[in-house]
Amino acid sequence: MFVDNNLILSGSIAQITGAPGGPGQTTATITGQTVTGASAVNSTSSLDLSQARDIGEGADVYARFQITTTFAGLTALDIQVCSSDDAAQSTNVTVHNSLQAIPVANLTAGSMFTLQLSPYISPQGPNTTSRSQRYWWFRYNPTGTGTAGAVYADIGIEIQDGRDFYASGFAII
């Protein structure tokens, strides 16, 4: 799976060379954005669609979320894909898609969630809801007061959970 740094909207990835896999091996450490308290939290970054970039033209595009720190204190978390006219994420906010109330029991470290994004996310696209909105971002709405929890989130064209399951004795050639 490839990750574009400009498409990471919550958290970060640090590359480590010469990691425990041996000399010359490269691994990555994923750090999530802390989401605590009783109020909505917006992603630390937004996607500025006025900048020329290919974020998957002609392909399905997904918002991908990974829980990096188990949530505690709240009862559920609603994860939303939003857009707005300004970088401050406050003018003409539109919610495009939502994972709705994910119970805290499902918000454990390593859990992954995805949302398919609209195929018309360009500011010049035919979708009148998002056509003039320049910035796309994520919003985390807690039910209750969160005392712990963190999310890594990005945008990509594939869903990969790293958990392929094959029958015993199955060979991949």
Residue, then its C-alpha position, 0 to 999 in steps of 0.5 A: m500500500f502506498v501512502d501520500n503524505n499530503l493525504i494524511l489528515s489525522g496522525s503521522i507515519a514515521q519511517i524507520t530504516g534498519a529496524p528489527g527486520g534487519p539491516g536495510q529493512t524499513t518499517a513505519t510507525i503510525t501515530g494517531q491524532t488524540v481525540t479526547g473530551a466531550s466536544a467534536v475534534n476536527s482532523t489536524s490537516s485538510l485536503d486542499l482541492s485547489q492544489a493540482r494532485d491526483i487522488g485517485e481519478g477513475a478509481d474508488v477513493y476511500a477515507r481510511f481510519q485506524i485506531t492507534t490508542t484504545f478509546a476510553g470514557l466515551t460510549a461511542l464515536d461518530i467519524q464524519v467526512c466533511s468539506s468547507d469553504d475555508a481552511a479553518q473548517s468553519t464556513n459552509v460545512t457539509v457532512h458527506n458521509s459518516l460511520q455514525a455511532i461506533p460503540v467504544a467496545n469496537l474502538t480498540a487499538g488496531s481496529m480499522f474502518t473505511l468510508q467510500l468518498s464521493p467520486y465527485i470531490s473536485p471543486q470543479g466536479p458536477n456534484t453541486t454539494s461539493r463543487s465550490q468547497r475547497y477543503w475536505w477533512f474529518r470530524y470526530n464526534p464523541t458521545g460522552t467524554g473521552t479520556a483516551g483514544a487516538v486515530y490515524a486517518d488518510i485518503g487512498i484508493e485501496i483498503q488494506d488491513g494486512r490480515d490475509f488469511y489462507a488455509s493451512g499449507f496454502a502457497i503463494i507463488 
